[in-house]
Amino acid sequence: MKHNVFDEKYYQDIWGTVHRHDYCESLANRLIQQYGPVRILDCGTGCGYLVKLLREKGADAWGLDVSEYAVANSCDPEHVKLGDIRSIPFEDKRFDVVISQGIWEYIPEGEISLAWRECNRVGRKQEHNIDPIGS
């Protein structure tokens, strides 16, 4: 995964902004309803708006993203960290739930098992939305 791909142009071309907030409120509500106000890590968080909403709802939420641009333009800079899913900078079992929305298609096929081990290392439960490429 080339980190420099996720620059301002990437976000402008896809959504017109790094602040894609459209689905976050409903997702935050569902996560809180399903898991409660637990410790959550959002991998590939982008600007971290979901993290911000989850924290407002009582969760101990954190975000991780490889994009220096997204992290620099975060909605919650205190809780969004620059980092890679293949080497998550948190201790073992720090989170009750690790989530992601559309990150796995960017992981090189030969490194998926490494990323998956990292998610399982830091989180007790996993919830990942995989967007198939080309659909």
VMD Tcl script that builds the backbone (N, CA, C; Angstrom):
set m [mol new atoms 405]
animate dup $m
set s [atomselect $m all]
$s set {name element resname resid chain x y z} {
  {N N MET 1 A 0.864 -1.172 0.000}
  {CA C MET 1 A 0.000 0.000 0.000}
  {C C MET 1 A 0.904 1.227 0.000}
  {N N LYS 2 A 0.723 2.067 -0.991}
  {CA C LYS 2 A 1.502 3.300 -1.079}
  {C C LYS 2 A 0.785 4.400 -0.299}
  {N N HIS 3 A 1.408 4.872 0.776}
  {CA C HIS 3 A 0.771 5.862 1.643}
  {C C HIS 3 A 0.579 7.202 0.957}
  {N N ASN 4 A 1.491 7.565 0.060}
  {CA C ASN 4 A 1.384 8.875 -0.574}
  {C C ASN 4 A 0.216 8.963 -1.546}
  {N N VAL 5 A -0.444 7.854 -1.814}
  {CA C VAL 5 A -1.622 7.853 -2.686}
  {C C VAL 5 A -2.780 8.591 -2.017}
  {N N PHE 6 A -2.848 8.547 -0.693}
  {CA C PHE 6 A -3.977 9.095 0.048}
  {C C PHE 6 A -3.732 10.555 0.429}
  {N N ASP 7 A -3.494 11.371 -0.589}
  {CA C ASP 7 A -3.228 12.787 -0.392}
  {C C ASP 7 A -4.502 13.601 -0.642}
  {N N GLU 8 A -4.370 14.901 -0.676}
  {CA C GLU 8 A -5.527 15.764 -0.892}
  {C C GLU 8 A -6.224 15.438 -2.207}
  {N N LYS 9 A -5.475 15.180 -3.267}
  {CA C LYS 9 A -6.066 14.853 -4.573}
  {C C LYS 9 A -6.914 13.589 -4.498}
  {N N TYR 10 A -6.435 12.583 -3.781}
  {CA C TYR 10 A -7.194 11.342 -3.618}
  {C C TYR 10 A -8.586 11.637 -3.050}
  {N N TYR 11 A -8.631 12.382 -1.954}
  {CA C TYR 11 A -9.912 12.695 -1.323}
  {C C TYR 11 A -10.766 13.612 -2.199}
  {N N GLN 12 A -10.164 14.565 -2.878}
  {CA C GLN 12 A -10.912 15.452 -3.773}
  {C C GLN 12 A -11.524 14.666 -4.926}
  {N N ASP 13 A -10.767 13.741 -5.497}
  {CA C ASP 13 A -11.256 12.954 -6.633}
  {C C ASP 13 A -12.379 12.008 -6.239}
  {N N ILE 14 A -12.322 11.442 -5.042}
  {CA C ILE 14 A -13.333 10.461 -4.625}
  {C C ILE 14 A -14.594 11.133 -4.086}
  {N N TRP 15 A -14.440 12.023 -3.109}
  {CA C TRP 15 A -15.600 12.608 -2.429}
  {C C TRP 15 A -15.649 14.121 -2.484}
  {N N GLY 16 A -14.599 14.741 -2.976}
  {CA C GLY 16 A -14.566 16.192 -3.006}
  {C C GLY 16 A -14.058 16.812 -1.717}
  {N N THR 17 A -13.786 15.961 -0.702}
  {CA C THR 17 A -13.331 16.438 0.600}
  {C C THR 17 A -12.802 15.271 1.414}
  {N N VAL 18 A -11.943 15.537 2.364}
  {CA C VAL 18 A -11.501 14.508 3.303}
  {C C VAL 18 A -12.579 14.271 4.370}
  {N N HIS 19 A -13.516 15.195 4.484}
  {CA C HIS 19 A -14.556 15.123 5.514}
  {C C HIS 19 A -15.824 14.459 4.987}
  {N N ARG 20 A -15.723 13.165 4.758}
  {CA C ARG 20 A -16.890 12.395 4.333}
  {C C ARG 20 A -17.629 11.951 5.600}
  {N N HIS 21 A -18.732 12.609 5.876}
  {CA C HIS 21 A -19.468 12.375 7.114}
  {C C HIS 21 A -20.806 11.680 6.891}
  {N N ASP 22 A -21.174 11.414 5.648}
  {CA C ASP 22 A -22.532 11.013 5.321}
  {C C ASP 22 A -23.040 9.768 6.042}
  {N N TYR 23 A -22.259 8.755 6.237}
  {CA C TYR 23 A -22.725 7.515 6.834}
  {C C TYR 23 A -22.373 7.389 8.321}
  {N N CYS 24 A -21.621 8.306 8.845}
  {CA C CYS 24 A -21.031 8.146 10.179}
  {C C CYS 24 A -22.046 8.149 11.321}
  {N N GLU 25 A -23.038 8.996 11.262}
  {CA C GLU 25 A -24.013 9.076 12.359}
  {C C GLU 25 A -24.759 7.751 12.510}
  {N N SER 26 A -25.246 7.193 11.421}
  {CA C SER 26 A -25.981 5.929 11.516}
  {C C SER 26 A -25.053 4.788 11.939}
  {N N LEU 27 A -23.815 4.785 11.454}
  {CA C LEU 27 A -22.866 3.743 11.846}
  {C C LEU 27 A -22.510 3.869 13.324}
  {N N ALA 28 A -22.264 5.072 13.785}
  {CA C ALA 28 A -21.955 5.279 15.208}
  {C C ALA 28 A -23.107 4.809 16.086}
  {N N ASN 29 A -24.332 5.159 15.705}
  {CA C ASN 29 A -25.492 4.735 16.477}
  {C C ASN 29 A -25.603 3.215 16.524}
  {N N ARG 30 A -25.385 2.559 15.384}
  {CA C ARG 30 A -25.476 1.098 15.339}
  {C C ARG 30 A -24.381 0.451 16.189}
  {N N LEU 31 A -23.162 0.965 16.104}
  {CA C LEU 31 A -22.068 0.396 16.889}
  {C C LEU 31 A -22.313 0.536 18.382}
  {N N ILE 32 A -22.794 1.697 18.809}
  {CA C ILE 32 A -23.102 1.903 20.232}
  {C C ILE 32 A -24.245 0.993 20.652}
  {N N GLN 33 A -25.259 0.857 19.813}
  {CA C GLN 33 A -26.385 -0.018 20.141}
  {C C GLN 33 A -25.930 -1.475 20.230}
  {N N GLN 34 A -25.075 -1.888 19.314}
  {CA C GLN 34 A -24.644 -3.284 19.261}
  {C C GLN 34 A -23.626 -3.639 20.345}
  {N N TYR 35 A -22.651 -2.760 20.573}
  {CA C TYR 35 A -21.550 -3.084 21.477}
  {C C TYR 35 A -21.550 -2.291 22.784}
  {N N GLY 36 A -22.271 -1.180 22.811}
  {CA C GLY 36 A -22.232 -0.307 23.974}
  {C C GLY 36 A -21.067 0.671 23.858}
  {N N PRO 37 A -20.871 1.509 24.863}
  {CA C PRO 37 A -19.787 2.502 24.834}
  {C C PRO 37 A -18.448 1.857 25.211}
  {N N VAL 38 A -17.930 1.023 24.316}
  {CA C VAL 38 A -16.711 0.249 24.570}
  {C C VAL 38 A -15.498 0.915 23.924}
  {N N ARG 39 A -14.357 0.243 23.997}
  {CA C ARG 39 A -13.131 0.719 23.347}
  {C C ARG 39 A -13.139 0.242 21.886}
  {N N ILE 40 A -13.105 1.196 20.954}
  {CA C ILE 40 A -13.211 0.888 19.528}
  {C C ILE 40 A -12.036 1.505 18.781}
  {N N LEU 41 A -11.461 0.730 17.866}
  {CA C LEU 41 A -10.444 1.231 16.956}
  {C C LEU 41 A -11.009 1.197 15.544}
  {N N ASP 42 A -10.994 2.362 14.878}
  {CA C ASP 42 A -11.433 2.479 13.491}
  {C C ASP 42 A -10.193 2.558 12.603}
  {N N CYS 43 A -9.910 1.474 11.894}
  {CA C CYS 43 A -8.753 1.433 10.994}
  {C C CYS 43 A -9.147 2.014 9.645}
  {N N GLY 44 A -8.322 2.904 9.123}
  {CA C GLY 44 A -8.662 3.602 7.885}
  {C C GLY 44 A -9.710 4.662 8.158}
  {N N THR 45 A -9.541 5.375 9.246}
  {CA C THR 45 A -10.559 6.307 9.743}
  {C C THR 45 A -10.707 7.578 8.918}
  {N N GLY 46 A -9.747 7.854 8.031}
  {CA C GLY 46 A -9.808 9.104 7.274}
  {C C GLY 46 A -9.693 10.285 8.223}
  {N N CYS 47 A -10.635 11.192 8.158}
  {CA C CYS 47 A -10.589 12.386 9.007}
  {C C CYS 47 A -10.992 12.103 10.452}
  {N N GLY 48 A -11.519 10.910 10.719}
  {CA C GLY 48 A -11.853 10.549 12.090}
  {C C GLY 48 A -13.195 11.046 12.588}
  {N N TYR 49 A -14.092 11.394 11.687}
  {CA C TYR 49 A -15.402 11.876 12.132}
  {C C TYR 49 A -16.159 10.790 12.898}
  {N N LEU 50 A -16.045 9.534 12.455}
  {CA C LEU 50 A -16.691 8.445 13.182}
  {C C LEU 50 A -16.134 8.347 14.598}
  {N N VAL 51 A -14.850 8.491 14.752}
  {CA C VAL 51 A -14.215 8.478 16.075}
  {C C VAL 51 A -14.801 9.593 16.935}
  {N N LYS 52 A -14.913 10.776 16.372}
  {CA C LYS 52 A -15.471 11.924 17.095}
  {C C LYS 52 A -16.891 11.622 17.586}
  {N N LEU 53 A -17.724 11.078 16.699}
  {CA C LEU 53 A -19.107 10.767 17.073}
  {C C LEU 53 A -19.168 9.674 18.133}
  {N N LEU 54 A -18.362 8.635 17.976}
  {CA C LEU 54 A -18.363 7.554 18.962}
  {C C LEU 54 A -17.939 8.070 20.333}
  {N N ARG 55 A -16.960 8.942 20.364}
  {CA C ARG 55 A -16.519 9.515 21.641}
  {C C ARG 55 A -17.644 10.363 22.258}
  {N N GLU 56 A -18.353 11.120 21.432}
  {CA C GLU 56 A -19.476 11.919 21.927}
  {C C GLU 56 A -20.573 11.033 22.512}
  {N N LYS 57 A -20.645 9.788 22.047}
  {CA C LYS 57 A -21.657 8.837 22.522}
  {C C LYS 57 A -21.133 7.965 23.659}
  {N N GLY 58 A -19.930 8.276 24.164}
  {CA C GLY 58 A -19.411 7.604 25.346}
  {C C GLY 58 A -18.388 6.516 25.106}
  {N N ALA 59 A -18.075 6.189 23.865}
  {CA C ALA 59 A -17.083 5.146 23.583}
  {C C ALA 59 A -15.664 5.707 23.729}
  {N N ASP 60 A -14.739 4.836 24.034}
  {CA C ASP 60 A -13.320 5.186 24.044}
  {C C ASP 60 A -12.802 4.842 22.646}
  {N N ALA 61 A -13.091 5.699 21.689}
  {CA C ALA 61 A -12.793 5.429 20.281}
  {C C ALA 61 A -11.492 6.085 19.846}
  {N N TRP 62 A -10.785 5.378 18.974}
  {CA C TRP 62 A -9.535 5.845 18.400}
  {C C TRP 62 A -9.556 5.533 16.914}
  {N N GLY 63 A -8.825 6.313 16.146}
  {CA C GLY 63 A -8.725 6.083 14.715}
  {C C GLY 63 A -7.286 5.931 14.285}
  {N N LEU 64 A -7.098 5.198 13.200}
  {CA C LEU 64 A -5.777 4.956 12.635}
  {C C LEU 64 A -5.877 5.126 11.130}
  {N N ASP 65 A -4.965 5.895 10.548}
  {CA C ASP 65 A -4.978 6.071 9.102}
  {C C ASP 65 A -3.546 6.270 8.596}
  {N N VAL 66 A -3.285 5.798 7.371}
  {CA C VAL 66 A -1.954 5.950 6.769}
  {C C VAL 66 A -1.783 7.298 6.087}
  {N N SER 67 A -2.872 8.026 5.908}
  {CA C SER 67 A -2.828 9.287 5.181}
  {C C SER 67 A -2.392 10.444 6.074}
  {N N GLU 68 A -1.233 10.990 5.785}
  {CA C GLU 68 A -0.784 12.171 6.524}
  {C C GLU 68 A -1.767 13.321 6.323}
  {N N TYR 69 A -2.327 13.433 5.127}
  {CA C TYR 69 A -3.292 14.492 4.831}
  {C C TYR 69 A -4.556 14.334 5.686}
  {N N ALA 70 A -5.095 13.128 5.743}
  {CA C ALA 70 A -6.314 12.901 6.532}
  {C C ALA 70 A -6.066 13.172 8.007}
  {N N VAL 71 A -4.961 12.678 8.529}
  {CA C VAL 71 A -4.655 12.869 9.944}
  {C C VAL 71 A -4.437 14.355 10.245}
  {N N ALA 72 A -3.770 15.059 9.349}
  {CA C ALA 72 A -3.526 16.497 9.546}
  {C C ALA 72 A -4.819 17.307 9.494}
  {N N ASN 73 A -5.850 16.759 8.856}
  {CA C ASN 73 A -7.138 17.448 8.729}
  {C C ASN 73 A -8.228 16.746 9.538}
  {N N SER 74 A -7.845 16.121 10.629}
  {CA C SER 74 A -8.751 15.303 11.425}
  {C C SER 74 A -9.806 16.110 12.160}
  {N N CYS 75 A -10.965 15.500 12.318}
  {CA C CYS 75 A -12.042 16.056 13.142}
  {C C CYS 75 A -11.775 15.841 14.633}
  {N N ASP 76 A -10.846 14.942 14.946}
  {CA C ASP 76 A -10.505 14.647 16.334}
  {C C ASP 76 A -9.013 14.336 16.424}
  {N N PRO 77 A -8.174 15.359 16.267}
  {CA C PRO 77 A -6.731 15.125 16.188}
  {C C PRO 77 A -6.115 14.441 17.409}
  {N N GLU 78 A -6.741 14.558 18.547}
  {CA C GLU 78 A -6.201 13.921 19.747}
  {C C GLU 78 A -6.345 12.399 19.703}
  {N N HIS 79 A -7.342 11.913 18.969}
  {CA C HIS 79 A -7.649 10.480 18.987}
  {C C HIS 79 A -7.479 9.795 17.636}
  {N N VAL 80 A -6.949 10.496 16.659}
  {CA C VAL 80 A -6.667 9.913 15.346}
  {C C VAL 80 A -5.154 9.905 15.163}
  {N N LYS 81 A -4.616 8.715 14.961}
  {CA C LYS 81 A -3.168 8.535 14.880}
  {C C LYS 81 A -2.756 8.116 13.469}
  {N N LEU 82 A -1.579 8.559 13.068}
  {CA C LEU 82 A -0.979 8.127 11.815}
  {C C LEU 82 A -0.415 6.733 12.036}
  {N N GLY 83 A -0.816 5.792 11.202}
  {CA C GLY 83 A -0.327 4.431 11.365}
  {C C GLY 83 A -0.919 3.502 10.330}
  {N N ASP 84 A -0.395 2.300 10.300}
  {CA C ASP 84 A -0.708 1.303 9.288}
  {C C ASP 84 A -1.350 0.082 9.938}
  {N N ILE 85 A -2.367 -0.457 9.309}
  {CA C ILE 85 A -3.071 -1.627 9.828}
  {C C ILE 85 A -2.163 -2.853 9.917}
  {N N ARG 86 A -1.068 -2.837 9.176}
  {CA C ARG 86 A -0.133 -3.966 9.204}
  {C C ARG 86 A 0.830 -3.891 10.386}
  {N N SER 87 A 0.798 -2.797 11.108}
  {CA C SER 87 A 1.651 -2.605 12.285}
  {C C SER 87 A 0.944 -1.610 13.209}
  {N N ILE 88 A -0.104 -2.057 13.847}
  {CA C ILE 88 A -0.964 -1.180 14.643}
  {C C ILE 88 A -0.240 -0.758 15.926}
  {N N PRO 89 A -0.129 0.559 16.154}
  {CA C PRO 89 A 0.664 1.066 17.280}
  {C C PRO 89 A -0.091 1.116 18.613}
  {N N PHE 90 A -0.778 0.027 18.939}
  {CA C PHE 90 A -1.458 -0.086 20.232}
  {C C PHE 90 A -1.128 -1.445 20.834}
  {N N GLU 91 A -1.242 -1.535 22.147}
  {CA C GLU 91 A -0.903 -2.771 22.837}
  {C C GLU 91 A -1.948 -3.860 22.595}
  {N N ASP 92 A -1.563 -5.091 22.915}
  {CA C ASP 92 A -2.421 -6.260 22.736}
  {C C ASP 92 A -3.752 -6.083 23.466}
  {N N LYS 93 A -4.812 -6.467 22.776}
  {CA C LYS 93 A -6.181 -6.474 23.309}
  {C C LYS 93 A -6.597 -5.143 23.923}
  {N N ARG 94 A -6.086 -4.049 23.389}
  {CA C ARG 94 A -6.429 -2.703 23.865}
  {C C ARG 94 A -7.891 -2.374 23.590}
  {N N PHE 95 A -8.454 -2.964 22.506}
  {CA C PHE 95 A -9.800 -2.595 22.067}
  {C C PHE 95 A -10.778 -3.757 22.184}
  {N N ASP 96 A -12.021 -3.396 22.476}
  {CA C ASP 96 A -13.092 -4.392 22.481}
  {C C ASP 96 A -13.492 -4.740 21.054}
  {N N VAL 97 A -13.463 -3.727 20.164}
  {CA C VAL 97 A -13.882 -3.921 18.779}
  {C C VAL 97 A -12.926 -3.161 17.856}
  {N N VAL 98 A -12.493 -3.825 16.791}
  {CA C VAL 98 A -11.734 -3.190 15.721}
  {C C VAL 98 A -12.635 -3.177 14.502}
  {N N ILE 99 A -12.801 -1.992 13.906}
  {CA C ILE 99 A -13.676 -1.871 12.747}
  {C C ILE 99 A -12.894 -1.261 11.580}
  {N N SER 100 A -13.440 -1.447 10.401}
  {CA C SER 100 A -12.915 -0.768 9.216}
  {C C SER 100 A -14.014 -0.689 8.179}
  {N N GLN 101 A -13.923 0.323 7.358}
  {CA C GLN 101 A -14.868 0.550 6.268}
  {C C GLN 101 A -14.084 0.739 4.983}
  {N N GLY 102 A -13.962 -0.300 4.180}
  {CA C GLY 102 A -13.335 -0.156 2.874}
  {C C GLY 102 A -11.835 0.051 2.894}
  {N N ILE 103 A -11.121 -0.642 3.762}
  {CA C ILE 103 A -9.662 -0.526 3.798}
  {C C ILE 103 A -8.982 -1.743 3.169}
  {N N TRP 104 A -9.606 -2.903 3.258}
  {CA C TRP 104 A -8.951 -4.153 2.893}
  {C C TRP 104 A -8.581 -4.244 1.413}
  {N N GLU 105 A -9.315 -3.593 0.560}
  {CA C GLU 105 A -8.987 -3.659 -0.866}
  {C C GLU 105 A -7.690 -2.924 -1.197}
  {N N TYR 106 A -7.190 -2.143 -0.267}
  {CA C TYR 106 A -5.925 -1.430 -0.465}
  {C C TYR 106 A -4.716 -2.199 0.070}
  {N N ILE 107 A -4.950 -3.264 0.798}
  {CA C ILE 107 A -3.861 -4.056 1.364}
  {C C ILE 107 A -3.379 -5.048 0.300}
  {N N PRO 108 A -2.071 -5.064 0.011}
  {CA C PRO 108 A -1.568 -6.055 -0.948}
  {C C PRO 108 A -1.928 -7.475 -0.494}
  {N N GLU 109 A -2.309 -8.304 -1.439}
  {CA C GLU 109 A -2.798 -9.644 -1.127}
  {C C GLU 109 A -1.851 -10.422 -0.206}
  {N N GLY 110 A -0.564 -10.313 -0.438}
  {CA C GLY 110 A 0.406 -11.035 0.374}
  {C C GLY 110 A 0.547 -10.508 1.791}
  {N N GLU 111 A -0.085 -9.368 2.110}
  {CA C GLU 111 A 0.035 -8.774 3.443}
  {C C GLU 111 A -1.282 -8.764 4.216}
  {N N ILE 112 A -2.308 -9.360 3.624}
  {CA C ILE 112 A -3.618 -9.392 4.294}
  {C C ILE 112 A -3.550 -10.180 5.593}
  {N N SER 113 A -2.861 -11.317 5.589}
  {CA C SER 113 A -2.800 -12.117 6.816}
  {C C SER 113 A -2.073 -11.359 7.933}
  {N N LEU 114 A -1.045 -10.601 7.583}
  {CA C LEU 114 A -0.346 -9.781 8.576}
  {C C LEU 114 A -1.290 -8.739 9.171}
  {N N ALA 115 A -2.022 -8.036 8.307}
  {CA C ALA 115 A -2.972 -7.025 8.777}
  {C C ALA 115 A -4.056 -7.663 9.640}
  {N N TRP 116 A -4.528 -8.831 9.240}
  {CA C TRP 116 A -5.576 -9.517 10.003}
  {C C TRP 116 A -5.054 -9.939 11.376}
  {N N ARG 117 A -3.830 -10.435 11.433}
  {CA C ARG 117 A -3.234 -10.799 12.727}
  {C C ARG 117 A -3.122 -9.570 13.628}
  {N N GLU 118 A -2.737 -8.434 13.048}
  {CA C GLU 118 A -2.628 -7.204 13.831}
  {C C GLU 118 A -3.983 -6.782 14.395}
  {N N CYS 119 A -5.023 -6.848 13.581}
  {CA C CYS 119 A -6.369 -6.497 14.063}
  {C C CYS 119 A -6.777 -7.401 15.217}
  {N N ASN 120 A -6.511 -8.698 15.080}
  {CA C ASN 120 A -6.854 -9.637 16.136}
  {C C ASN 120 A -5.967 -9.488 17.361}
  {N N ARG 121 A -4.752 -9.035 17.164}
  {CA C ARG 121 A -3.849 -8.805 18.295}
  {C C ARG 121 A -4.362 -7.683 19.187}
  {N N VAL 122 A -4.860 -6.590 18.577}
  {CA C VAL 122 A -5.266 -5.423 19.376}
  {C C VAL 122 A -6.741 -5.427 19.751}
  {N N GLY 123 A -7.559 -6.283 19.113}
  {CA C GLY 123 A -8.992 -6.248 19.367}
  {C C GLY 123 A -9.600 -7.596 19.659}
  {N N ARG 124 A -10.577 -7.597 20.542}
  {CA C ARG 124 A -11.267 -8.835 20.905}
  {C C ARG 124 A -12.285 -9.244 19.841}
  {N N LYS 125 A -12.977 -8.272 19.269}
  {CA C LYS 125 A -13.975 -8.540 18.219}
  {C C LYS 125 A -13.590 -7.742 16.988}
  {N N GLN 126 A -14.028 -8.253 15.844}
  {CA C GLN 126 A -13.710 -7.624 14.567}
  {C C GLN 126 A -15.005 -7.344 13.802}
  {N N GLU 127 A -15.059 -6.171 13.169}
  {CA C GLU 127 A -16.193 -5.846 12.292}
  {C C GLU 127 A -15.626 -5.039 11.113}
  {N N HIS 128 A -15.581 -5.666 9.953}
  {CA C HIS 128 A -14.952 -5.049 8.800}
  {C C HIS 128 A -15.884 -5.090 7.599}
  {N N ASN 129 A -16.045 -3.954 6.940}
  {CA C ASN 129 A -16.806 -3.854 5.717}
  {C C ASN 129 A -15.817 -3.880 4.560}
  {N N ILE 130 A -15.940 -4.868 3.691}
  {CA C ILE 130 A -15.025 -5.016 2.576}
  {C C ILE 130 A -15.735 -4.574 1.299}
  {N N ASP 131 A -15.196 -3.544 0.659}
  {CA C ASP 131 A -15.738 -3.052 -0.604}
  {C C ASP 131 A -15.036 -3.758 -1.751}
  {N N PRO 132 A -15.769 -4.558 -2.518}
  {CA C PRO 132 A -15.113 -5.219 -3.650}
  {C C PRO 132 A -14.709 -4.186 -4.701}
  {N N ILE 133 A -13.503 -4.338 -5.222}
  {CA C ILE 133 A -12.996 -3.431 -6.255}
  {C C ILE 133 A -13.739 -3.702 -7.552}
  {N N GLY 134 A -14.080 -2.634 -8.239}
  {CA C GLY 134 A -14.732 -2.765 -9.528}
  {C C GLY 134 A -16.237 -2.904 -9.466}
  {N N SER 135 A -16.815 -2.788 -8.310}
  {CA C SER 135 A -18.277 -2.896 -8.228}
  {C C SER 135 A -18.919 -1.542 -8.114}
}
mol reanalyze $m
mol bondsrecalc $m
mol representation Tube
mol addrep $m
